[in-house]
Amino acid sequence: MKSTKRLTTAGEERSLASHLKESRSVIGEEVKLSESSDEEPCRCGGFYDISEADLDQIVDFALIDCAHCSLTLKVLA
Ligand SMILES: [Zn+2]
């Protein structure tokens, strides 16, 4: 019996979700790409976890979900 495991990275799922949620996201904050860091603080005390993969896909802006609440960070290109 083969034991081939199918791995799904959390990063891929989160990245997809952040794009699908676009229409019902609540923008909590906006930052410019040039002024953003890997972990932008959220008003809830958590952080928006910004991955380089997300930043690479930015055309006009990217929406990053907070890991701890329903707010979304808008990163402007
Ligand atoms: Zn938050």
N, CA, C, O and the ligand as a Tripos MOL2 file, in Angstrom:
@<TRIPOS>MOLECULE
protein
  309   307    78     0     0
PROTEIN
NO_CHARGES

@<TRIPOS>ATOM
      1 N           0.8370   -1.2040    0.0000 N.3       1 MET1
      2 CA          0.0000    0.0000    0.0000 C.3       1 MET1
      3 C           0.8720    1.2540    0.0000 C.2       1 MET1
      4 O           1.7820    1.4040    0.8150 O.2       1 MET1
      5 N           0.5790    2.1090   -0.8970 N.am      2 LYS2
      6 CA          1.3660    3.3310   -0.9910 C.3       2 LYS2
      7 C           0.9530    4.3230    0.0960 C.2       2 LYS2
      8 O          -0.2100    4.4050    0.4900 O.2       2 LYS2
      9 N           1.9310    5.0550    0.5510 N.am      3 SER3
     10 CA          1.6230    6.0670    1.5510 C.3       3 SER3
     11 C           1.9740    7.4450    1.0110 C.2       3 SER3
     12 O           2.8110    8.1600    1.5630 O.2       3 SER3
     13 N           1.3280    7.7870   -0.0540 N.am      4 THR4
     14 CA          1.5740    9.0960   -0.6550 C.3       4 THR4
     15 C           0.7000   10.1410    0.0350 C.2       4 THR4
     16 O          -0.5300   10.0940   -0.0040 O.2       4 THR4
     17 N           1.3740   11.0580    0.6460 N.am      5 LYS5
     18 CA          0.6080   12.0920    1.3450 C.3       5 LYS5
     19 C           0.4200   13.3130    0.4550 C.2       5 LYS5
     20 O           1.3310   13.7330   -0.2590 O.2       5 LYS5
     21 N          -0.7460   13.8520    0.5150 N.am      6 ARG6
     22 CA         -1.0260   15.0790   -0.2240 C.3       6 ARG6
     23 C          -0.9290   16.2410    0.7600 C.2       6 ARG6
     24 O          -1.7130   16.3510    1.7030 O.2       6 ARG6
     25 N           0.0300   17.0830    0.5180 N.am      7 LEU7
     26 CA          0.2490   18.1830    1.4370 C.3       7 LEU7
     27 C          -0.3660   19.4790    0.9140 C.2       7 LEU7
     28 O          -0.2210   19.8400   -0.2540 O.2       7 LEU7
     29 N          -1.0330   20.1390    1.7940 N.am      8 THR8
     30 CA         -1.5490   21.4630    1.4550 C.3       8 THR8
     31 C          -0.9760   22.4380    2.4580 C.2       8 THR8
     32 O          -1.1300   22.2650    3.6670 O.2       8 THR8
     33 N          -0.3330   23.4350    1.9670 N.am      9 THR9
     34 CA          0.2570   24.3950    2.8950 C.3       9 THR9
     35 C          -0.7930   25.3840    3.3590 C.2       9 THR9
     36 O          -1.6950   25.7600    2.6110 O.2       9 THR9
     37 N          -0.6600   25.7870    4.5770 N.am     10 ALA10
     38 CA         -1.5940   26.7680    5.1320 C.3      10 ALA10
     39 C          -1.5040   28.0690    4.3650 C.2      10 ALA10
     40 O          -2.4970   28.7800    4.2170 O.2      10 ALA10
     41 N          -0.3230   28.3810    3.8810 N.am     11 GLY11
     42 CA         -0.1320   29.6210    3.1570 C.3      11 GLY11
     43 C          -0.9720   29.7030    1.8910 C.2      11 GLY11
     44 O          -1.5380   30.7500    1.5770 O.2      11 GLY11
     45 N          -1.0480   28.5910    1.1660 N.am     12 GLU12
     46 CA         -1.8400   28.5700   -0.0620 C.3      12 GLU12
     47 C          -3.3070   28.7960    0.2370 C.2      12 GLU12
     48 O          -3.9760   29.5740   -0.4430 O.2      12 GLU12
     49 N          -3.8050   28.1130    1.2600 N.am     13 GLU13
     50 CA         -5.2230   28.2430    1.5970 C.3      13 GLU13
     51 C          -5.5400   29.6590    2.0430 C.2      13 GLU13
     52 O          -6.5610   30.2280    1.6560 O.2      13 GLU13
     53 N          -4.6650   30.2210    2.8540 N.am     14 ARG14
     54 CA         -4.9300   31.5610    3.3650 C.3      14 ARG14
     55 C          -4.9080   32.5890    2.2330 C.2      14 ARG14
     56 O          -5.7170   33.5160    2.2000 O.2      14 ARG14
     57 N          -3.9810   32.4070    1.3250 N.am     15 SER15
     58 CA         -3.8530   33.3290    0.2120 C.3      15 SER15
     59 C          -5.1070   33.3140   -0.6540 C.2      15 SER15
     60 O          -5.6140   34.3650   -1.0470 O.2      15 SER15
     61 N          -5.5950   32.1260   -0.9430 N.am     16 LEU16
     62 CA         -6.8200   32.0010   -1.7220 C.3      16 LEU16
     63 C          -7.9860   32.6490   -0.9990 C.2      16 LEU16
     64 O          -8.7580   33.4060   -1.5880 O.2      16 LEU16
     65 N          -8.1030   32.3410    0.2870 N.am     17 ALA17
     66 CA         -9.2210   32.8590    1.0620 C.3      17 ALA17
     67 C          -9.2200   34.3760    1.0760 C.2      17 ALA17
     68 O         -10.2780   35.0010    1.0100 O.2      17 ALA17
     69 N          -8.0530   34.9660    1.1610 N.am     18 SER18
     70 CA         -8.0080   36.4150    1.2590 C.3      18 SER18
     71 C          -8.5400   37.0710   -0.0100 C.2      18 SER18
     72 O          -9.0590   38.1860    0.0400 O.2      18 SER18
     73 N          -8.4180   36.4030   -1.1250 N.am     19 HIS19
     74 CA         -8.9280   36.9770   -2.3650 C.3      19 HIS19
     75 C         -10.4290   36.7420   -2.4840 C.2      19 HIS19
     76 O         -11.1600   37.6120   -2.9560 O.2      19 HIS19
     77 N         -10.8930   35.5590   -2.0530 N.am     20 LEU20
     78 CA        -12.3130   35.2360   -2.1500 C.3      20 LEU20
     79 C         -13.1580   36.0990   -1.2360 C.2      20 LEU20
     80 O         -14.3220   36.3720   -1.5260 O.2      20 LEU20
     81 N         -12.5720   36.5230   -0.1380 N.am     21 LYS21
     82 CA        -13.3280   37.2910    0.8450 C.3      21 LYS21
     83 C         -13.4660   38.7730    0.4720 C.2      21 LYS21
     84 O         -14.1150   39.5450    1.1770 O.2      21 LYS21
     85 N         -12.8670   39.1380   -0.6060 N.am     22 GLU22
     86 CA        -12.7590   40.5530   -0.9600 C.3      22 GLU22
     87 C         -14.0680   41.3240   -0.8310 C.2      22 GLU22
     88 O         -14.0930   42.4220   -0.2750 O.2      22 GLU22
     89 N         -15.1520   40.7540   -1.3420 N.am     23 SER23
     90 CA        -16.4080   41.5020   -1.4040 C.3      23 SER23
     91 C         -17.0630   41.7140   -0.0390 C.2      23 SER23
     92 O         -17.8710   42.6300    0.1190 O.2      23 SER23
     93 N         -16.7270   40.8830    0.9430 N.am     24 ARG24
     94 CA        -17.3890   41.0660    2.2350 C.3      24 ARG24
     95 C         -16.4060   41.3960    3.3510 C.2      24 ARG24
     96 O         -16.6960   41.2260    4.5350 O.2      24 ARG24
     97 N         -15.2470   41.8680    2.9430 N.am     25 SER25
     98 CA        -14.2640   42.2320    3.9440 C.3      25 SER25
     99 C         -14.5500   43.6120    4.5140 C.2      25 SER25
    100 O         -15.0820   44.4880    3.8320 O.2      25 SER25
    101 N         -14.1900   43.7850    5.7640 N.am     26 VAL26
    102 CA        -14.2510   45.0940    6.3900 C.3      26 VAL26
    103 C         -12.8330   45.6250    6.4760 C.2      26 VAL26
    104 O         -11.9930   45.0740    7.1870 O.2      26 VAL26
    105 N         -12.5750   46.6910    5.7530 N.am     27 ILE27
    106 CA        -11.2210   47.2470    5.7430 C.3      27 ILE27
    107 C         -10.9510   47.9430    7.0750 C.2      27 ILE27
    108 O         -11.6090   48.9260    7.4180 O.2      27 ILE27
    109 N          -9.9980   47.4350    7.8030 N.am     28 GLY28
    110 CA         -9.6850   48.0210    9.0970 C.3      28 GLY28
    111 C          -8.6080   49.0740    8.9980 C.2      28 GLY28
    112 O          -8.5230   49.9800    9.8280 O.2      28 GLY28
    113 N          -7.7930   48.9470    7.9830 N.am     29 GLU29
    114 CA         -6.6490   49.8530    7.8740 C.3      29 GLU29
    115 C          -6.0960   49.8110    6.4540 C.2      29 GLU29
    116 O          -6.2780   48.8320    5.7310 O.2      29 GLU29
    117 N          -5.4250   50.8780    6.0690 N.am     30 GLU30
    118 CA         -4.7750   50.9050    4.7690 C.3      30 GLU30
    119 C          -3.3140   51.3150    4.9370 C.2      30 GLU30
    120 O          -3.0020   52.2390    5.6880 O.2      30 GLU30
    121 N          -2.4430   50.6330    4.2440 N.am     31 VAL31
    122 CA         -1.0370   51.0330    4.2470 C.3      31 VAL31
    123 C          -0.5140   50.9890    2.8220 C.2      31 VAL31
    124 O          -1.0370   50.2720    1.9690 O.2      31 VAL31
    125 N           0.5140   51.7610    2.5870 N.am     32 LYS32
    126 CA          1.1670   51.6860    1.2880 C.3      32 LYS32
    127 C           2.1770   50.5500    1.3230 C.2      32 LYS32
    128 O           2.8020   50.2780    2.3490 O.2      32 LYS32
    129 N           2.3180   49.9020    0.1910 N.am     33 LEU33
    130 CA          3.2350   48.7700    0.0900 C.3      33 LEU33
    131 C           4.6360   49.1570    0.5610 C.2      33 LEU33
    132 O           5.3030   48.3900    1.2540 O.2      33 LEU33
    133 N           5.0630   50.3370    0.1810 N.am     34 SER34
    134 CA          6.4210   50.7860    0.5300 C.3      34 SER34
    135 C           6.5790   51.0370    2.0290 C.2      34 SER34
    136 O           7.6950   51.0790    2.5480 O.2      34 SER34
    137 N           5.4260   51.2050    2.7300 N.am     35 GLU35
    138 CA          5.5070   51.4910    4.1570 C.3      35 GLU35
    139 C           5.0880   50.2950    5.0100 C.2      35 GLU35
    140 O           5.0770   50.3750    6.2390 O.2      35 GLU35
    141 N           4.7490   49.1990    4.3590 N.am     36 SER36
    142 CA          4.2710   48.0350    5.0990 C.3      36 SER36
    143 C           5.4380   47.1730    5.5640 C.2      36 SER36
    144 O           6.5390   47.2210    5.0160 O.2      36 SER36
    145 N           5.1550   46.3830    6.5960 N.am     37 SER37
    146 CA          6.1440   45.4280    7.0760 C.3      37 SER37
    147 C           5.5150   44.0390    7.0400 C.2      37 SER37
    148 O           4.3420   43.8890    6.7010 O.2      37 SER37
    149 N           6.3000   43.0320    7.3910 N.am     38 ASP38
    150 CA          5.7860   41.6660    7.3520 C.3      38 ASP38
    151 C           4.5990   41.4690    8.2900 C.2      38 ASP38
    152 O           3.6940   40.6820    8.0150 O.2      38 ASP38
    153 N           4.6230   42.1930    9.3890 N.am     39 GLU39
    154 CA          3.5320   42.0520   10.3540 C.3      39 GLU39
    155 C           3.0020   43.4300   10.7150 C.2      39 GLU39
    156 O           3.5700   44.1390   11.5460 O.2      39 GLU39
    157 N           1.9150   43.7860   10.0780 N.am     40 GLU40
    158 CA          1.2820   45.0560   10.4040 C.3      40 GLU40
    159 C           0.3440   44.8440   11.5860 C.2      40 GLU40
    160 O          -0.4520   43.9050   11.5720 O.2      40 GLU40
    161 N           0.4200   45.6970   12.6100 N.am     41 PRO41
    162 CA         -0.4550   45.5310   13.7650 C.3      41 PRO41
    163 C          -1.9010   45.8600   13.4330 C.2      41 PRO41
    164 O          -2.1850   46.7960   12.6850 O.2      41 PRO41
    165 N          -2.8070   45.0800   13.9990 N.am     42 CYS42
    166 CA         -4.2410   45.3150   13.8390 C.3      42 CYS42
    167 C          -4.7500   45.9980   15.1020 C.2      42 CYS42
    168 O          -4.1390   45.8930   16.1660 O.2      42 CYS42
    169 N          -5.8580   46.6860   14.9780 N.am     43 ARG43
    170 CA         -6.3980   47.3880   16.1400 C.3      43 ARG43
    171 C          -6.8930   46.4200   17.2180 C.2      43 ARG43
    172 O          -7.1000   46.8330   18.3590 O.2      43 ARG43
    173 N          -7.0860   45.1540   16.8820 N.am     44 CYS44
    174 CA         -7.5490   44.1740   17.8730 C.3      44 CYS44
    175 C          -6.3980   43.6830   18.7330 C.2      44 CYS44
    176 O          -6.6180   42.9620   19.7070 O.2      44 CYS44
    177 N          -5.1760   44.0610   18.3900 N.am     45 GLY45
    178 CA         -4.0190   43.5980   19.1400 C.3      45 GLY45
    179 C          -3.2940   42.4780   18.4240 C.2      45 GLY45
    180 O          -2.1990   42.0860   18.8260 O.2      45 GLY45
    181 N          -3.8940   41.9620   17.3680 N.am     46 GLY46
    182 CA         -3.2500   40.9230   16.5740 C.3      46 GLY46
    183 C          -2.4340   41.5410   15.4530 C.2      46 GLY46
    184 O          -2.1490   42.7390   15.4480 O.2      46 GLY46
    185 N          -2.0710   40.7050   14.5180 N.am     47 PHE47
    186 CA         -1.2630   41.1790   13.3980 C.3      47 PHE47
    187 C          -1.8140   40.6710   12.0790 C.2      47 PHE47
    188 O          -2.3770   39.5790   11.9980 O.2      47 PHE47
    189 N          -1.6420   41.4800   11.0560 N.am     48 TYR48
    190 CA         -1.9000   41.0190    9.6970 C.3      48 TYR48
    191 C          -0.6240   40.3510    9.2320 C.2      48 TYR48
    192 O           0.4370   40.9750    9.2030 O.2      48 TYR48
    193 N          -0.7220   39.1040    8.8730 N.am     49 ASP49
    194 CA          0.4590   38.3580    8.4500 C.3      49 ASP49
    195 C           0.6210   38.4920    6.9380 C.2      49 ASP49
    196 O          -0.0460   37.7910    6.1770 O.2      49 ASP49
    197 N           1.4840   39.3690    6.5100 N.am     50 ILE50
    198 CA          1.6620   39.6450    5.0880 C.3      50 ILE50
    199 C           2.7820   38.7810    4.5330 C.2      50 ILE50
    200 O           3.9230   38.8780    4.9850 O.2      50 ILE50
    201 N           2.4710   37.9470    3.5710 N.am     51 SER51
    202 CA          3.4960   37.0870    2.9850 C.3      51 SER51
    203 C           4.0430   37.7210    1.7060 C.2      51 SER51
    204 O           3.3740   38.5310    1.0640 O.2      51 SER51
    205 N           5.2400   37.3490    1.3580 N.am     52 GLU52
    206 CA          5.8290   37.8830    0.1250 C.3      52 GLU52
    207 C           5.0270   37.4500   -1.0850 C.2      52 GLU52
    208 O           4.9500   38.1750   -2.0780 O.2      52 GLU52
    209 N           4.4260   36.2630   -1.0050 N.am     53 ALA53
    210 CA          3.6090   35.7750   -2.1140 C.3      53 ALA53
    211 C           2.4240   36.7020   -2.3520 C.2      53 ALA53
    212 O           2.0570   36.9750   -3.4950 O.2      53 ALA53
    213 N           1.8330   37.1780   -1.2710 N.am     54 ASP54
    214 CA          0.7260   38.1220   -1.4050 C.3      54 ASP54
    215 C           1.1950   39.4060   -2.0760 C.2      54 ASP54
    216 O           0.5390   39.9360   -2.9730 O.2      54 ASP54
    217 N           2.3360   39.8890   -1.6220 N.am     55 LEU55
    218 CA          2.8420   41.1570   -2.1410 C.3      55 LEU55
    219 C           3.2240   41.0560   -3.6120 C.2      55 LEU55
    220 O           3.1010   42.0180   -4.3690 O.2      55 LEU55
    221 N           3.6900   39.8740   -3.9990 N.am     56 ASP56
    222 CA          4.0790   39.6800   -5.3960 C.3      56 ASP56
    223 C           2.8850   39.7860   -6.3430 C.2      56 ASP56
    224 O           3.0370   40.1270   -7.5160 O.2      56 ASP56
    225 N           1.6990   39.4900   -5.8170 N.am     57 GLN57
    226 CA          0.5090   39.4600   -6.6670 C.3      57 GLN57
    227 C          -0.2060   40.8100   -6.7440 C.2      57 GLN57
    228 O          -1.1950   40.9510   -7.4630 O.2      57 GLN57
    229 N           0.2820   41.7750   -6.0220 N.am     58 ILE58
    230 CA         -0.4080   43.0560   -5.9880 C.3      58 ILE58
    231 C          -0.3770   43.7460   -7.3430 C.2      58 ILE58
    232 O           0.6860   43.9010   -7.9450 O.2      58 ILE58
    233 N          -1.5370   44.1560   -7.8160 N.am     59 VAL59
    234 CA         -1.6030   44.9860   -9.0040 C.3      59 VAL59
    235 C          -1.9680   46.4050   -8.5510 C.2      59 VAL59
    236 O          -1.1840   47.3420   -8.7070 O.2      59 VAL59
    237 N          -3.1610   46.5410   -7.9930 N.am     60 ASP60
    238 CA         -3.5490   47.8400   -7.4430 C.3      60 ASP60
    239 C          -3.4680   47.8330   -5.9210 C.2      60 ASP60
    240 O          -2.9570   48.7640   -5.2990 O.2      60 ASP60
    241 N          -3.9900   46.7510   -5.3410 N.am     61 PHE61
    242 CA         -3.9420   46.6200   -3.8910 C.3      61 PHE61
    243 C          -4.1540   45.1600   -3.5200 C.2      61 PHE61
    244 O          -4.5840   44.3580   -4.3490 O.2      61 PHE61
    245 N          -3.8490   44.8170   -2.2690 N.am     62 ALA62
    246 CA         -4.0830   43.4680   -1.7730 C.3      62 ALA62
    247 C          -4.8370   43.5770   -0.4570 C.2      62 ALA62
    248 O          -4.6610   44.5370    0.2930 O.2      62 ALA62
    249 N          -5.6750   42.5920   -0.1840 N.am     63 LEU63
    250 CA         -6.4040   42.5600    1.0680 C.3      63 LEU63
    251 C          -5.8740   41.4160    1.9190 C.2      63 LEU63
    252 O          -5.8640   40.2610    1.4930 O.2      63 LEU63
    253 N          -5.4330   41.7530    3.1280 N.am     64 ILE64
    254 CA         -4.8480   40.7560    4.0230 C.3      64 ILE64
    255 C          -5.7400   40.6250    5.2480 C.2      64 ILE64
    256 O          -6.0400   41.6120    5.9200 O.2      64 ILE64
    257 N          -6.1610   39.3990    5.5300 N.am     65 ASP65
    258 CA         -7.0130   39.1850    6.6960 C.3      65 ASP65
    259 C          -6.2090   39.2040    7.9800 C.2      65 ASP65
    260 O          -5.0780   38.7210    8.0270 O.2      65 ASP65
    261 N          -6.8110   39.7730    9.0330 N.am     66 CYS66
    262 CA         -6.2150   39.6630   10.3570 C.3      66 CYS66
    263 C          -6.3920   38.2250   10.8240 C.2      66 CYS66
    264 O          -7.4100   37.5920   10.5450 O.2      66 CYS66
    265 N          -5.3980   37.7200   11.5330 N.am     67 ALA67
    266 CA         -5.4660   36.3400   12.0020 C.3      67 ALA67
    267 C          -6.3920   36.2030   13.2040 C.2      67 ALA67
    268 O          -6.7690   35.0910   13.5750 O.2      67 ALA67
    269 N          -6.7610   37.3280   13.8170 N.am     68 HIS68
    270 CA         -7.4840   37.2540   15.0880 C.3      68 HIS68
    271 C          -8.8740   37.8630   15.0640 C.2      68 HIS68
    272 O          -9.6590   37.6380   15.9850 O.2      68 HIS68
    273 N          -9.1960   38.6300   14.0290 N.am     69 CYS69
    274 CA        -10.5390   39.2060   13.9710 C.3      69 CYS69
    275 C         -10.9540   39.2700   12.4950 C.2      69 CYS69
    276 O         -10.2620   38.7400   11.6260 O.2      69 CYS69
    277 N         -12.0620   39.9090   12.2310 N.am     70 SER70
    278 CA        -12.5960   39.9100   10.8700 C.3      70 SER70
    279 C         -12.1510   41.0940   10.0240 C.2      70 SER70
    280 O         -12.5780   41.2470    8.8790 O.2      70 SER70
    281 N         -11.2900   41.9290   10.5950 N.am     71 LEU71
    282 CA        -10.8320   43.0920    9.8380 C.3      71 LEU71
    283 C          -9.8180   42.7070    8.7710 C.2      71 LEU71
    284 O          -9.1490   41.6770    8.8520 O.2      71 LEU71
    285 N          -9.7320   43.5690    7.7740 N.am     72 THR72
    286 CA         -8.8370   43.3190    6.6470 C.3      72 THR72
    287 C          -7.9370   44.5260    6.4360 C.2      72 THR72
    288 O          -8.3670   45.6760    6.5320 O.2      72 THR72
    289 N          -6.6950   44.2360    6.1500 N.am     73 LEU73
    290 CA         -5.7290   45.2880    5.8470 C.3      73 LEU73
    291 C          -5.6550   45.4770    4.3470 C.2      73 LEU73
    292 O          -5.5160   44.5070    3.6010 O.2      73 LEU73
    293 N          -5.7480   46.7140    3.9020 N.am     74 LYS74
    294 CA         -5.6300   46.9970    2.4760 C.3      74 LYS74
    295 C          -4.2330   47.5310    2.2070 C.2      74 LYS74
    296 O          -3.8500   48.5840    2.7160 O.2      74 LYS74
    297 N          -3.4780   46.7970    1.4040 N.am     75 VAL75
    298 CA         -2.1190   47.2130    1.0670 C.3      75 VAL75
    299 C          -2.1320   47.7840   -0.3410 C.2      75 VAL75
    300 O          -2.3870   47.0750   -1.3140 O.2      75 VAL75
    301 N          -1.8590   49.0460   -0.4280 N.am     76 LEU76
    302 CA         -1.8800   49.7370   -1.7260 C.3      76 LEU76
    303 C          -0.5400   49.6150   -2.4200 C.2      76 LEU76
    304 O           0.5110   49.8150   -1.8100 O.2      76 LEU76
    305 N          -0.5850   49.2870   -3.6950 N.am     77 ALA77
    306 CA          0.6640   49.1570   -4.4490 C.3      77 ALA77
    307 C           1.3060   50.5190   -4.6800 C.2      77 ALA77
    308 O           2.3660   50.6060   -5.2980 O.2      77 ALA77
    309 ZN         -7.5460   42.0580   14.1420 Zn       78 ZN78
@<TRIPOS>BOND
     1     1     2 1
     2     2     3 1
     3     3     4 2
     4     3     5 am
     5     5     6 1
     6     6     7 1
     7     7     8 2
     8     7     9 am
     9     9    10 1
    10    10    11 1
    11    11    12 2
    12    11    13 am
    13    13    14 1
    14    14    15 1
    15    15    16 2
    16    15    17 am
    17    17    18 1
    18    18    19 1
    19    19    20 2
    20    19    21 am
    21    21    22 1
    22    22    23 1
    23    23    24 2
    24    23    25 am
    25    25    26 1
    26    26    27 1
    27    27    28 2
    28    27    29 am
    29    29    30 1
    30    30    31 1
    31    31    32 2
    32    31    33 am
    33    33    34 1
    34    34    35 1
    35    35    36 2
    36    35    37 am
    37    37    38 1
    38    38    39 1
    39    39    40 2
    40    39    41 am
    41    41    42 1
    42    42    43 1
    43    43    44 2
    44    43    45 am
    45    45    46 1
    46    46    47 1
    47    47    48 2
    48    47    49 am
    49    49    50 1
    50    50    51 1
    51    51    52 2
    52    51    53 am
    53    53    54 1
    54    54    55 1
    55    55    56 2
    56    55    57 am
    57    57    58 1
    58    58    59 1
    59    59    60 2
    60    59    61 am
    61    61    62 1
    62    62    63 1
    63    63    64 2
    64    63    65 am
    65    65    66 1
    66    66    67 1
    67    67    68 2
    68    67    69 am
    69    69    70 1
    70    70    71 1
    71    71    72 2
    72    71    73 am
    73    73    74 1
    74    74    75 1
    75    75    76 2
    76    75    77 am
    77    77    78 1
    78    78    79 1
    79    79    80 2
    80    79    81 am
    81    81    82 1
    82    82    83 1
    83    83    84 2
    84    83    85 am
    85    85    86 1
    86    86    87 1
    87    87    88 2
    88    87    89 am
    89    89    90 1
    90    90    91 1
    91    91    92 2
    92    91    93 am
    93    93    94 1
    94    94    95 1
    95    95    96 2
    96    95    97 am
    97    97    98 1
    98    98    99 1
    99    99   100 2
   100    99   101 am
   101   101   102 1
   102   102   103 1
   103   103   104 2
   104   103   105 am
   105   105   106 1
   106   106   107 1
   107   107   108 2
   108   107   109 am
   109   109   110 1
   110   110   111 1
   111   111   112 2
   112   111   113 am
   113   113   114 1
   114   114   115 1
   115   115   116 2
   116   115   117 am
   117   117   118 1
   118   118   119 1
   119   119   120 2
   120   119   121 am
   121   121   122 1
   122   122   123 1
   123   123   124 2
   124   123   125 am
   125   125   126 1
   126   126   127 1
   127   127   128 2
   128   127   129 am
   129   129   130 1
   130   130   131 1
   131   131   132 2
   132   131   133 am
   133   133   134 1
   134   134   135 1
   135   135   136 2
   136   135   137 am
   137   137   138 1
   138   138   139 1
   139   139   140 2
   140   139   141 am
   141   141   142 1
   142   142   143 1
   143   143   144 2
   144   143   145 am
   145   145   146 1
   146   146   147 1
   147   147   148 2
   148   147   149 am
   149   149   150 1
   150   150   151 1
   151   151   152 2
   152   151   153 am
   153   153   154 1
   154   154   155 1
   155   155   156 2
   156   155   157 am
   157   157   158 1
   158   158   159 1
   159   159   160 2
   160   159   161 am
   161   161   162 1
   162   162   163 1
   163   163   164 2
   164   163   165 am
   165   165   166 1
   166   166   167 1
   167   167   168 2
   168   167   169 am
   169   169   170 1
   170   170   171 1
   171   171   172 2
   172   171   173 am
   173   173   174 1
   174   174   175 1
   175   175   176 2
   176   175   177 am
   177   177   178 1
   178   178   179 1
   179   179   180 2
   180   179   181 am
   181   181   182 1
   182   182   183 1
   183   183   184 2
   184   183   185 am
   185   185   186 1
   186   186   187 1
   187   187   188 2
   188   187   189 am
   189   189   190 1
   190   190   191 1
   191   191   192 2
   192   191   193 am
   193   193   194 1
   194   194   195 1
   195   195   196 2
   196   195   197 am
   197   197   198 1
   198   198   199 1
   199   199   200 2
   200   199   201 am
   201   201   202 1
   202   202   203 1
   203   203   204 2
   204   203   205 am
   205   205   206 1
   206   206   207 1
   207   207   208 2
   208   207   209 am
   209   209   210 1
   210   210   211 1
   211   211   212 2
   212   211   213 am
   213   213   214 1
   214   214   215 1
   215   215   216 2
   216   215   217 am
   217   217   218 1
   218   218   219 1
   219   219   220 2
   220   219   221 am
   221   221   222 1
   222   222   223 1
   223   223   224 2
   224   223   225 am
   225   225   226 1
   226   226   227 1
   227   227   228 2
   228   227   229 am
   229   229   230 1
   230   230   231 1
   231   231   232 2
   232   231   233 am
   233   233   234 1
   234   234   235 1
   235   235   236 2
   236   235   237 am
   237   237   238 1
   238   238   239 1
   239   239   240 2
   240   239   241 am
   241   241   242 1
   242   242   243 1
   243   243   244 2
   244   243   245 am
   245   245   246 1
   246   246   247 1
   247   247   248 2
   248   247   249 am
   249   249   250 1
   250   250   251 1
   251   251   252 2
   252   251   253 am
   253   253   254 1
   254   254   255 1
   255   255   256 2
   256   255   257 am
   257   257   258 1
   258   258   259 1
   259   259   260 2
   260   259   261 am
   261   261   262 1
   262   262   263 1
   263   263   264 2
   264   263   265 am
   265   265   266 1
   266   266   267 1
   267   267   268 2
   268   267   269 am
   269   269   270 1
   270   270   271 1
   271   271   272 2
   272   271   273 am
   273   273   274 1
   274   274   275 1
   275   275   276 2
   276   275   277 am
   277   277   278 1
   278   278   279 1
   279   279   280 2
   280   279   281 am
   281   281   282 1
   282   282   283 1
   283   283   284 2
   284   283   285 am
   285   285   286 1
   286   286   287 1
   287   287   288 2
   288   287   289 am
   289   289   290 1
   290   290   291 1
   291   291   292 2
   292   291   293 am
   293   293   294 1
   294   294   295 1
   295   295   296 2
   296   295   297 am
   297   297   298 1
   298   298   299 1
   299   299   300 2
   300   299   301 am
   301   301   302 1
   302   302   303 1
   303   303   304 2
   304   303   305 am
   305   305   306 1
   306   306   307 1
   307   307   308 2
@<TRIPOS>SUBSTRUCTURE
     1 MET1         2 RESIDUE 1 A MET
     2 LYS2         6 RESIDUE 1 A LYS
     3 SER3        10 RESIDUE 1 A SER
     4 THR4        14 RESIDUE 1 A THR
     5 LYS5        18 RESIDUE 1 A LYS
     6 ARG6        22 RESIDUE 1 A ARG
     7 LEU7        26 RESIDUE 1 A LEU
     8 THR8        30 RESIDUE 1 A THR
     9 THR9        34 RESIDUE 1 A THR
    10 ALA10       38 RESIDUE 1 A ALA
    11 GLY11       42 RESIDUE 1 A GLY
    12 GLU12       46 RESIDUE 1 A GLU
    13 GLU13       50 RESIDUE 1 A GLU
    14 ARG14       54 RESIDUE 1 A ARG
    15 SER15       58 RESIDUE 1 A SER
    16 LEU16       62 RESIDUE 1 A LEU
    17 ALA17       66 RESIDUE 1 A ALA
    18 SER18       70 RESIDUE 1 A SER
    19 HIS19       74 RESIDUE 1 A HIS
    20 LEU20       78 RESIDUE 1 A LEU
    21 LYS21       82 RESIDUE 1 A LYS
    22 GLU22       86 RESIDUE 1 A GLU
    23 SER23       90 RESIDUE 1 A SER
    24 ARG24       94 RESIDUE 1 A ARG
    25 SER25       98 RESIDUE 1 A SER
    26 VAL26      102 RESIDUE 1 A VAL
    27 ILE27      106 RESIDUE 1 A ILE
    28 GLY28      110 RESIDUE 1 A GLY
    29 GLU29      114 RESIDUE 1 A GLU
    30 GLU30      118 RESIDUE 1 A GLU
    31 VAL31      122 RESIDUE 1 A VAL
    32 LYS32      126 RESIDUE 1 A LYS
    33 LEU33      130 RESIDUE 1 A LEU
    34 SER34      134 RESIDUE 1 A SER
    35 GLU35      138 RESIDUE 1 A GLU
    36 SER36      142 RESIDUE 1 A SER
    37 SER37      146 RESIDUE 1 A SER
    38 ASP38      150 RESIDUE 1 A ASP
    39 GLU39      154 RESIDUE 1 A GLU
    40 GLU40      158 RESIDUE 1 A GLU
    41 PRO41      162 RESIDUE 1 A PRO
    42 CYS42      166 RESIDUE 1 A CYS
    43 ARG43      170 RESIDUE 1 A ARG
    44 CYS44      174 RESIDUE 1 A CYS
    45 GLY45      178 RESIDUE 1 A GLY
    46 GLY46      182 RESIDUE 1 A GLY
    47 PHE47      186 RESIDUE 1 A PHE
    48 TYR48      190 RESIDUE 1 A TYR
    49 ASP49      194 RESIDUE 1 A ASP
    50 ILE50      198 RESIDUE 1 A ILE
    51 SER51      202 RESIDUE 1 A SER
    52 GLU52      206 RESIDUE 1 A GLU
    53 ALA53      210 RESIDUE 1 A ALA
    54 ASP54      214 RESIDUE 1 A ASP
    55 LEU55      218 RESIDUE 1 A LEU
    56 ASP56      222 RESIDUE 1 A ASP
    57 GLN57      226 RESIDUE 1 A GLN
    58 ILE58      230 RESIDUE 1 A ILE
    59 VAL59      234 RESIDUE 1 A VAL
    60 ASP60      238 RESIDUE 1 A ASP
    61 PHE61      242 RESIDUE 1 A PHE
    62 ALA62      246 RESIDUE 1 A ALA
    63 LEU63      250 RESIDUE 1 A LEU
    64 ILE64      254 RESIDUE 1 A ILE
    65 ASP65      258 RESIDUE 1 A ASP
    66 CYS66      262 RESIDUE 1 A CYS
    67 ALA67      266 RESIDUE 1 A ALA
    68 HIS68      270 RESIDUE 1 A HIS
    69 CYS69      274 RESIDUE 1 A CYS
    70 SER70      278 RESIDUE 1 A SER
    71 LEU71      282 RESIDUE 1 A LEU
    72 THR72      286 RESIDUE 1 A THR
    73 LEU73      290 RESIDUE 1 A LEU
    74 LYS74      294 RESIDUE 1 A LYS
    75 VAL75      298 RESIDUE 1 A VAL
    76 LEU76      302 RESIDUE 1 A LEU
    77 ALA77      306 RESIDUE 1 A ALA
    78 ZN78       309 GROUP 0 **** ****
